[in-house]
Amino acid sequence: MELKVIAYARNGHTDKFGIPRQSREESPILTRIVFEPEFSMREALRGIEGYSHLWLLWGFSEVDSWSPTVRPPRLGGNKRMGVFATRSPFRPNPIGLSSVRLVKVAYPRPLPEGKGVRWELLVSGADVLDGTPIYDIKPYLSFSDSHPDARNGFAEETKNHHLEVDWGMCSPDYLSKTDRERSENGPRMDREWVEEVEYILRQDPRPGYQNDPEREYKMDYAGWRVTFKVRENKVIIRKIEQIL
């Protein structure tokens, strides 16, 4: 079977570290689904505005191997489970599935040399890397896709795991004049950016087996590098630098 890439995801996740491990309704992170010219047509999207949520089928573009057992991060990264009992990217067929909220159908952008227009969807809650290939989009149906009494297996144990985020003197309010000038002429650093970064850090992006309070982690997001430590369930942000 040959899969065609119908679109690509575009967002601030330029590195795998920090991508939410699951798609979530409350995520403030917006992702543009940019259609390839072959599939960029209004007819293919007719009626999609009537749905509040969509399913995205996509490819783990940076995974080239699989394992019958994996170590889920939420179990500390030391306990193995069967790959089919997890949502690990290391699968026989590297296909991902995400439930996202449709924010809007974006106004089409003209393609060069008069080759039509490029349609986009704006969605929230996507747990994908910038540039991820999208293979299909399907409407989410609450009467058949939602099962409130479903059991969550071992994932139930850590579904509410969140960290506190301490910006300290790294809050954008305390940025140096140089950094402020860079943010004005370069990547954005607005209130929405702060909310997005805080949301990512609250989910605890560290590998499950790492719990060293002195270890520094670096997360790249939307043109900025955030350096932080984690101590006693608190993220302590140490530095924010523009990625040049």
Secondary structure, DSSP 4 states (H G I P E B T S, - for coil): --PPP-EEEESS--SSTT--SS--TT---EEEEEE-GGG--HHHHTTGGG-SEEEEEEE-TT-----SEE--GGGTT-S-EEGGGS--S--SS-EEEEEEEEEEEEEEEEPGGG--EEEEEEEE-----TTPEEEEEEE--HHHH--TT---GGGGGGTT---EEE-GGGSGGG--HHHHHHHHHSS--SHHHHHHHHHHHHT--S-TT---TT--EEEEETTEEEEEEEETTEEEEEEEEE--
